[in-house]
Amino acid sequence: MQVVPIDIGHVGEAADVLAQVMHDDPVGSFLIPDPIERLDHGRRHYRWLIERALDEGRVDALGNPVVAVAVWLRRPALEGPAPARSHTTVAASPPLPPEALERLDRLAEVMRLLRRASRPDEHVYLDTLGTLPGWRRQGLATRLLAAGHAWADRLKLPRALDTETDENVGFYRRRGYRVIASANVPGSELRITAMRYIGQTGEGRLPDGLCHSAAGRWSRGQHPRRGP
Ligand SMILES: CC(C)(COP(=O)(O)OP(=O)(O)OC[C@H]1O[C@@H](n2cnc3c(N)ncnc32)[C@H](O)[C@@H]1OP(=O)(O)O)[C@@H](O)C(=O)NCCC(=O)NCCS
């Protein structure tokens, strides 16, 4: 099985895989508690995300049919010119149910704070990584990560991500990422941890003013806390 970049013909298939894989994801469950509505919205959301990433990032998959997918976005520095776009028109994201909009506002505010605290510079962002349950623990996600890292190396850009569970923080730590900041979404149990890749030997330098938490501790506060 080889890592292949997704083409437009496989967008729907890859989106269905991610909607299944991410069905119990804490962010999705926070935004849309109803599981049937969440699966339905997930299919539309991941189709939109993959189309966006084909325009401004990279989407890799493993398997035919697809069993594992990674979606990477290339993100500009917060201060600086907007990046040039291709001519592809990417539609607006699929609307959430009206009752989810207030929760989305709370989440979006935390994401803005975390971005400022942990990745204000131009970077490659791992938006979503998932392997179907029957295919886990065979090294597939690790191979998808390696393909994304090779792409980031070619672009000479740092890599960053957010994640929401202790298990996933551990998964990424073992693959060279470090916790930079974390924050709870107010009025919820949801906590988001921002991580950046520094490599197993620390070769991925952090920009001035950022440092990682040696203990990888979590902040339970409302505002993101940087590592010491
Ligand atoms: C997190 C996730 C992507 C990992 O996918 P995966 O394909 O199972 O990942 P890997 O197989 O590369 O690694 C998983 C574990 O299996 C182990 N493993 C790899 N090959 C193995 C093999 N042949 N036999 C046994 N174990 C193996 C790895 O060592 C790793 O454990 P470690 O982290 O302790 O080293 C997957 O569990 C998932 O999709 N979860 C739900 C979605 C999610 O949370 N995504 C991440 C946030 S966006």
The ligand as a MOL file (V3000), in Angstrom:
LIG
                    3D

  0  0  0     0  0            999 V3000
M  V30 BEGIN CTAB
M  V30 COUNTS 48 50 0 0 0
M  V30 BEGIN ATOM
M  V30 1 C -4.8120 8.3050 15.8930 0
M  V30 2 C -4.9220 7.4440 14.6460 0
M  V30 3 C -4.9240 8.3480 13.4140 0
M  V30 4 C -3.7150 6.4950 14.5590 0
M  V30 5 O -3.8180 5.7480 13.3410 0
M  V30 6 P -3.0130 4.3910 13.1170 0
M  V30 7 O -3.0170 4.1320 11.6320 0
M  V30 8 O -3.4910 3.3370 13.9860 0
M  V30 9 O -1.5570 4.8550 13.5810 0
M  V30 10 P -0.2080 3.9780 13.5680 0
M  V30 11 O -0.5200 2.5530 13.2340 0
M  V30 12 O 0.7870 4.6850 12.7170 0
M  V30 13 O 0.2590 4.1180 15.0630 0
M  V30 14 C -0.5950 3.6840 16.1020 0
M  V30 15 C 0.1000 2.7600 17.0480 0
M  V30 16 O 0.2180 1.4890 16.4370 0
M  V30 17 C 1.5460 1.0130 16.6030 0
M  V30 18 N 1.8710 0.1380 15.4560 0
M  V30 19 C 2.2900 0.5460 14.2420 0
M  V30 20 N 2.4950 -0.5470 13.4450 0
M  V30 21 C 2.1400 -1.6180 14.1860 0
M  V30 22 C 2.1050 -2.9970 13.9280 0
M  V30 23 N 2.4630 -3.4990 12.7250 0
M  V30 24 N 1.6610 -3.8210 14.9210 0
M  V30 25 C 1.2830 -3.3340 16.1160 0
M  V30 26 N 1.3110 -2.0030 16.4350 0
M  V30 27 C 1.7350 -1.1810 15.4680 0
M  V30 28 C 2.3840 2.2350 16.6160 0
M  V30 29 O 3.6080 1.9890 17.2610 0
M  V30 30 C 1.5200 3.2160 17.3480 0
M  V30 31 O 1.6970 3.1740 18.7190 0
M  V30 32 P 2.6480 4.2720 19.4440 0
M  V30 33 O 2.0050 5.6350 19.2330 0
M  V30 34 O 2.6250 3.8320 20.8600 0
M  V30 35 O 3.9570 4.1650 18.7790 0
M  V30 36 C -6.2000 6.5490 14.6780 0
M  V30 37 O -6.2570 5.9110 15.9250 0
M  V30 38 C -7.4880 7.3000 14.4120 0
M  V30 39 O -7.8980 7.4530 13.2670 0
M  V30 40 N -8.1610 7.7770 15.5070 0
M  V30 41 C -9.4330 8.5090 15.3870 0
M  V30 42 C -9.2230 9.8620 14.7330 0
M  V30 43 C -8.2070 10.7210 15.4840 0
M  V30 44 O -8.2580 10.8330 16.7020 0
M  V30 45 N -7.2650 11.3170 14.7140 0
M  V30 46 C -6.1950 12.1230 15.2640 0
M  V30 47 C -6.5940 13.5080 15.5230 0
M  V30 48 S -6.9350 14.4470 14.0380 0
M  V30 END ATOM
M  V30 BEGIN BOND
M  V30 1 1 1 2
M  V30 2 1 2 3
M  V30 3 1 2 4
M  V30 4 1 2 36
M  V30 5 1 4 5
M  V30 6 1 5 6
M  V30 7 2 6 7
M  V30 8 1 6 8
M  V30 9 1 6 9
M  V30 10 1 9 10
M  V30 11 2 10 11
M  V30 12 1 10 12
M  V30 13 1 10 13
M  V30 14 1 13 14
M  V30 15 1 14 15
M  V30 16 1 15 16
M  V30 17 1 15 30
M  V30 18 1 16 17
M  V30 19 1 17 18
M  V30 20 1 17 28
M  V30 21 1 18 19
M  V30 22 1 18 27
M  V30 23 2 19 20
M  V30 24 1 20 21
M  V30 25 1 21 22
M  V30 26 2 21 27
M  V30 27 1 22 23
M  V30 28 2 22 24
M  V30 29 1 24 25
M  V30 30 2 25 26
M  V30 31 1 26 27
M  V30 32 1 28 29
M  V30 33 1 28 30
M  V30 34 1 30 31
M  V30 35 1 31 32
M  V30 36 2 32 33
M  V30 37 1 32 34
M  V30 38 1 32 35
M  V30 39 1 36 37
M  V30 40 1 36 38
M  V30 41 2 38 39
M  V30 42 1 38 40
M  V30 43 1 40 41
M  V30 44 1 41 42
M  V30 45 1 42 43
M  V30 46 2 43 44
M  V30 47 1 43 45
M  V30 48 1 45 46
M  V30 49 1 46 47
M  V30 50 1 47 48
M  V30 END BOND
M  V30 END CTAB
M  END
